[in-house]
Amino acid sequence: MKIADAILFGSTILGIVCSPGRSAGQEKTHVERPVIPARADDVGTLEGIVKASYEAISGGVGAPRDWGRDRTLFDPQSRSVAVEVDPKTGAITTKANSEQDFADEADAWMVKNGFTERELAHVIKRYGNVATVLSSYEGKTAAGKVVSRGVNIFQLYFDGKRWWILSMVWDEERPNNPIPSELLPNR
């Protein structure tokens, strides 16, 4: 399996990356996602919650991901959806996961290889208590190799006290699917 296929998600995350590095015969491991209080800085603003989602799944080789922090960001009914394109047939498919499923599938690969996902740029559209954030990202291994780039689309809501991620959908950059210029960092 190619590394880029192995880490489809987005990140972070969580794209980063729905089927990271598992071959058909491997068992996925259940990852503990402890219940902890949310950090006010993480959930108080749209920018804060998106930043926290990248930070929670990032770390060096052997470093555990912060799945407790990740849990504080996502609504319990949230979904993470990777849009995938078969390179041979061009067929487009989706893979939807709960956050627990995502953690169970992605954790071992991220810890083994060291994986850091960061935002390149974002665009926010908000109406009342709902918002969409388009966030371009780049994912690298601890060795510095870029293994994923694309756009995460976060759907969020404000419950009167804090923001929650209700869904995250992502697609990866390809030659015929470049990151839009408004989501590239200023150079």
N, C-alpha and C positions, 0 to 999 in steps of 0.2 A: 504494500500500500504506500502511495506517495505521501510524503510529509504533509503537503498542502491538503490532501484529502483527509489525512489523519487529524488535522486540527481545525476542520471546518467548524466555526461557531461564532467568534467572536467574538471574540472574544470575541471573549470573552466572552463571554464570555464566553460569556460569556460565551467568542465566537470566539466563540472562536472555535466551529470545531466540535461537531456532534459525535464523531466516531474516532476519537483520537488514538491512533496507534494500536488498535486491537485487531487481531486476526480473528477469523471466524471461530477458531477453537478456544479462544481465551474467555475466561469467566470475567465478568465485571465485578468490581469490589464495591460493597456498600460503603459509602463515605458518610461519616457523621457530620451533620450540619447542626451544631448546637444552637439552642435558643438563647440568644443574648439580646440585651437592649440595643436598639438602633442608636447610632451616633447622630446627634443633632445636625452636625455639618454634612453628614451623608444624605439625609432625607429632607433637609430644609429647603433645598433649591433643586431645580432641574439639573443645573450644571454639577452640583454636588453629588447627586445620586448616580448620574452617568459616570462621573470620575470614579466614584466608589466601586461601581460595577467592574470597571477595568482593574482597579487595584486589588480587589478581592481575589481575582483569579490569577494574578501575576505573582511570580517569584522565581528564585533561582533553583538550580538543581538540588533536589532533596528537600527543598523548603515546602512545608505544607501550605496549601491554599487556605484562605480565610473563609471557609464555607459558612461559619457562623455569621460573619459580617455580610456575606452574600445573601444569606437567608433573610436578613433584616431589610433588604432592598426590594425584594420581590413579593407581590401579593401571593398568598398561599395557592391560589388557583392559576397562577401565571403559566405561560407557555413560552418556550424558546424554540424558534423554528429556523432551521437552516434550509435555504433554497439551494439545491444542487443541480448542476448541469452535467450530464454524462458526456465526457469528452469525445466518445466515439459516435454516439447516436444523436447528441444534442437534446435528448429528452430531459425535460425539467421535472424534478421531483422535490418534495419537501419532506423534512424529518422534524416532527414536533416532539418535544420532550418537556416533562415537568423539570423544575430546577433540580430536584433530587436525582432524576434520571441523568440530567446533564452532568451533575457532579460525579455520579457513579461512573459514567463513561469517560469523562475527560480527565479526572484527577490523576490517575496513574501516569498517563502520558505527560501531563504538564509537570508533575514532580520529577519524573525521570529525566526529562529533557531540559528542564528549566524553561519556563515560558512566561513572557511578558507581553501584554497587549496594552497599547496606548492609543488614545484618541489623537487623530490628526487635526480635525476641525469638526464643527457641528453647526446645524441650523435648527432653531426651535420654532415651532408653531404651537401657540396656546390659545385655547378658547375656554374661559371660565376655569373649571376644575379638571380639565383634560388637556393633554399635550402630546405632541409627537416630536421626538428628537431624532434627526438624521445625524448620525455620528460616524464619520469615516475612521477607520482604525488600521493599525499595523501590528502584527504579532511576530515576535522574534523568539528564537530559542536562546538559551544561555550562551551559546557559541556565537551569537550575533546574526544568525541567518534569518532573514525575513521569510516566514513560512505562510503568512496569510495577510491579505489586505482586502478591504472591502468597505461596506457600509452596513452598520447596525441601525435598524429602525426601532426605536423604543416607543411604546405606547404607555403613557403614564396617567395617573389620576392623583388628585389632591383630596384627602379625606377631611380637610378642615384643620388638620394638625401637621401633616407631613405628606410627602410624595411617596407613591408606590409604583413600581414597574409592573404593569399588567401583562405586557408581552414584549418580546424582543425577536425581531425577524432580521435575518441578514443574508446577504449575497456577497460572494467574493469577486474581486477584481479579476478580469480576464482581458485578453487583447480586444475583444469586441464588447467589453463591459467595463470601461475605465471608470475610475472614481470621478464624479462630476467636479468641475473646476471650483464650484462654490464650497466643496467639501475637501479641498486641498489646502494645506497650510500656506500662509503667506510666506513668500521666500524673499 
